[in-house]
Amino acid sequence: MVAFFILIFYLLATPQWQDDLFDSVLRLRGLGSLLDKPRQGDRFVLLFRGLKYGIEWTFIQVVTLIITIPLHAIPVVGTILYCIINGWPLAWGHQIHYHILIKEWSVKQSREFAWKNRNDYASFGAVGMALQLIPVANFIFFWTTIVGAALWTADVLIEEQKAAADEVNQSEQSVAVEAVGTSYQSTPAIDESTVVTTATPVNNYGATLNTK
């Protein structure tokens, strides 16, 4: 009975510890403002998404683990295939917290994005899965994989911020150029035919006016 309650506590507490570690890494990378910004979605909606994700991810992970266990019978190659196949749900499990919390995606949107980029997710997850197969050290690698996922996410967010800043700068420059062009075109041209010229008077000194 005690072991059962310990297992339940572990299953409930571990995801919260993972999310806290993930957020701490993002804050260390200077992305705390994204975590603290007001959320458009209701808290109950976010909670529902978290529960839905937990059920769906657990189902996918358990099924893939059961199906791929026989691969260990194949030396080396089987273990590599096992890590690659199970790497995708592992990486998705570490990334969905950022998808739901920061991007405010639904579980379906997160899953579709992870599947669209399955090569990157499978590559990252395969390494994490392989490290967790190492006896004793797997406890440490369990947490370092979360740190790696958070660093990966931080790099993506920083690149998105840079791209958004560059886009704003380009739009501001284009607006400034258009304003200068409009100002130049609005300056009236000088019509040479309307220019009044003043002739220099000629002095007729010495001229005699003959009158009869």
C-alpha positions as CSV (number, residue, x, y, z in Angstrom):
1,M,0.0,0.0,0.0
2,V,2.8,2.4,0.8
3,A,4.5,1.6,-2.4
4,F,1.3,2.4,-4.3
5,F,0.9,5.8,-2.7
6,I,4.6,6.5,-3.4
7,L,4.0,5.6,-7.1
8,I,0.9,7.9,-7.2
9,F,2.8,10.8,-5.7
10,Y,5.7,10.3,-8.1
11,L,3.4,10.2,-11.1
12,L,1.6,13.4,-9.9
13,A,4.7,15.3,-8.7
14,T,7.2,14.5,-11.4
15,P,5.4,16.4,-14.2
16,Q,5.2,19.5,-12.0
17,W,9.0,19.2,-11.2
18,Q,9.7,18.8,-14.9
19,D,7.7,22.0,-15.8
20,D,9.4,24.0,-13.0
21,L,12.8,22.9,-14.2
22,F,11.9,23.7,-17.8
23,D,10.6,27.2,-16.8
24,S,13.7,27.9,-14.7
25,V,16.0,27.3,-17.7
26,L,13.9,29.6,-19.8
27,R,14.2,32.3,-17.2
28,L,18.0,31.9,-17.0
29,R,18.0,32.5,-20.8
30,G,16.2,35.8,-20.3
31,L,12.7,34.6,-21.4
32,G,10.9,35.1,-18.1
33,S,8.7,37.8,-19.7
34,L,7.1,35.1,-21.9
35,L,6.2,33.0,-18.9
36,D,4.8,35.9,-17.0
37,K,2.7,37.5,-19.7
38,P,-1.1,37.4,-19.3
39,R,-2.8,34.4,-20.8
40,Q,-5.7,34.7,-23.2
41,G,-7.0,31.3,-22.4
42,D,-8.9,30.4,-19.2
43,R,-7.1,28.5,-16.5
44,F,-9.6,25.7,-16.7
45,V,-9.0,25.4,-20.4
46,L,-5.2,25.2,-19.8
47,L,-5.8,22.6,-17.1
48,F,-8.0,20.6,-19.4
49,R,-5.4,20.7,-22.1
50,G,-2.8,19.5,-19.6
51,L,-4.9,16.6,-18.5
52,K,-5.8,15.7,-22.1
53,Y,-2.1,15.8,-23.0
54,G,-1.2,13.7,-20.1
55,I,-3.7,11.0,-21.0
56,E,-2.8,11.1,-24.7
57,W,0.9,11.2,-24.2
58,T,0.9,8.3,-21.7
59,F,-1.2,6.2,-24.0
60,I,1.2,6.8,-27.0
61,Q,4.3,6.2,-24.9
62,V,3.0,3.0,-23.3
63,V,1.9,1.6,-26.7
64,T,5.2,2.4,-28.4
65,L,7.2,1.0,-25.5
66,I,5.3,-2.3,-25.5
67,I,5.5,-2.7,-29.3
68,T,9.2,-1.9,-29.5
69,I,10.4,-3.9,-26.6
70,P,11.1,-7.0,-28.8
71,L,13.6,-4.8,-30.8
72,H,16.1,-5.2,-27.9
73,A,16.5,-8.8,-29.1
74,I,18.4,-7.5,-32.1
75,P,21.9,-6.5,-31.0
76,V,22.8,-2.7,-31.5
77,V,20.5,-2.1,-34.4
78,G,17.4,-3.1,-32.4
79,T,18.3,-0.8,-29.6
80,I,18.9,2.1,-32.0
81,L,15.5,1.6,-33.6
82,Y,13.9,1.4,-30.2
83,C,15.4,4.8,-29.2
84,I,14.4,6.4,-32.5
85,I,10.8,5.2,-32.4
86,N,10.3,6.1,-28.7
87,G,12.3,9.3,-29.1
88,W,9.5,11.2,-30.8
89,P,6.9,10.9,-28.0
90,L,9.7,11.6,-25.5
91,A,10.7,14.9,-27.2
92,W,7.0,15.8,-27.7
93,G,6.4,15.3,-24.0
94,H,9.1,17.8,-23.1
95,Q,8.0,20.4,-25.7
96,I,4.2,20.4,-25.2
97,H,4.6,22.4,-21.9
98,Y,6.0,25.3,-24.0
99,H,3.4,24.8,-26.7
100,I,0.5,25.0,-24.3
101,L,1.9,27.6,-21.9
102,I,3.6,30.1,-24.2
103,K,2.1,29.5,-27.6
104,E,-1.3,28.6,-26.1
105,W,-1.8,25.8,-28.6
106,S,-4.3,23.0,-28.3
107,V,-3.0,19.4,-27.8
108,K,-3.9,18.7,-31.4
109,Q,-1.9,21.7,-32.7
110,S,1.0,20.6,-30.6
111,R,0.9,17.0,-31.8
112,E,0.5,18.1,-35.5
113,F,3.5,20.4,-35.1
114,A,5.6,17.7,-33.5
115,W,4.7,15.2,-36.2
116,K,5.5,17.7,-38.9
117,N,8.9,18.2,-37.4
118,R,9.3,14.5,-36.5
119,N,12.8,14.2,-37.7
120,D,14.1,16.8,-35.3
121,Y,11.9,15.5,-32.5
122,A,13.0,11.9,-33.1
123,S,16.7,12.8,-33.2
124,F,16.5,14.7,-30.0
125,G,14.4,12.2,-28.3
126,A,16.5,9.2,-29.4
127,V,19.5,10.7,-27.7
128,G,17.5,11.3,-24.5
129,M,16.1,7.8,-24.6
130,A,19.5,6.2,-25.1
131,L,20.9,8.1,-22.1
132,Q,18.0,6.9,-20.0
133,L,18.9,3.3,-20.8
134,I,22.2,3.7,-18.9
135,P,21.8,2.0,-15.5
136,V,22.1,4.3,-12.4
137,A,23.1,7.3,-14.5
138,N,19.7,7.3,-16.1
139,F,18.3,9.2,-13.1
140,I,20.6,12.1,-13.8
141,F,20.0,12.0,-17.6
142,F,16.3,12.1,-17.0
143,W,16.6,15.6,-15.7
144,T,19.4,16.7,-18.1
145,T,17.2,15.7,-21.0
146,I,14.6,18.2,-19.7
147,V,17.3,20.9,-19.5
148,G,18.3,20.1,-23.1
149,A,14.7,20.4,-24.2
150,A,14.4,23.8,-22.5
151,L,17.6,25.0,-24.1
152,W,16.3,23.9,-27.5
153,T,13.1,25.8,-26.9
154,A,15.0,28.9,-25.7
155,D,17.0,28.9,-28.9
156,V,13.8,28.7,-31.0
157,L,12.1,31.5,-29.0
158,I,15.2,33.8,-29.3
159,E,15.3,33.2,-33.0
160,E,11.6,34.0,-33.3
161,Q,12.1,37.2,-31.3
162,K,15.1,38.3,-33.6
163,A,13.0,37.5,-36.7
164,A,10.1,39.6,-35.4
165,A,12.4,42.5,-34.5
166,D,14.0,42.4,-38.0
167,E,10.6,42.4,-39.6
168,V,9.5,45.4,-37.6
169,N,12.7,47.3,-38.5
170,Q,12.3,46.5,-42.2
171,S,8.7,47.7,-42.1
172,E,9.7,50.9,-40.4
173,Q,12.4,51.5,-42.9
174,S,10.0,50.9,-45.8
175,V,7.5,53.3,-44.3
176,A,10.3,55.9,-43.9
177,V,11.3,55.5,-47.6
178,E,7.7,55.8,-48.8
179,A,7.3,58.9,-46.7
180,V,10.4,60.5,-48.2
181,G,9.3,59.6,-51.7
182,T,5.8,61.0,-51.2
183,S,7.3,64.3,-49.8
184,Y,9.6,64.5,-52.9
185,Q,6.7,64.0,-55.3
186,S,4.5,66.6,-53.6
187,T,7.1,69.4,-54.2
188,P,5.8,71.5,-57.1
189,A,8.0,71.7,-60.2
190,I,9.1,75.1,-61.4
191,D,7.7,76.2,-64.7
192,E,10.4,78.0,-66.6
193,S,7.8,79.8,-68.7
194,T,6.5,81.6,-65.7
195,V,9.8,82.8,-64.4
196,V,10.0,86.6,-64.4
197,T,13.4,87.8,-65.4
198,T,14.6,91.3,-64.6
199,A,16.8,92.9,-67.3
200,T,19.7,95.0,-66.4
201,P,19.0,98.7,-67.3
202,V,21.2,100.1,-69.9
203,N,22.5,103.7,-69.2
204,N,22.5,105.9,-72.3
205,Y,24.9,108.4,-71.0
206,G,25.7,111.1,-73.6
207,A,22.6,110.4,-75.7
208,T,21.0,113.6,-77.0
209,L,17.3,113.9,-77.5
210,N,16.6,115.9,-80.6
211,T,13.4,117.8,-80.6
212,K,12.3,120.2,-83.2
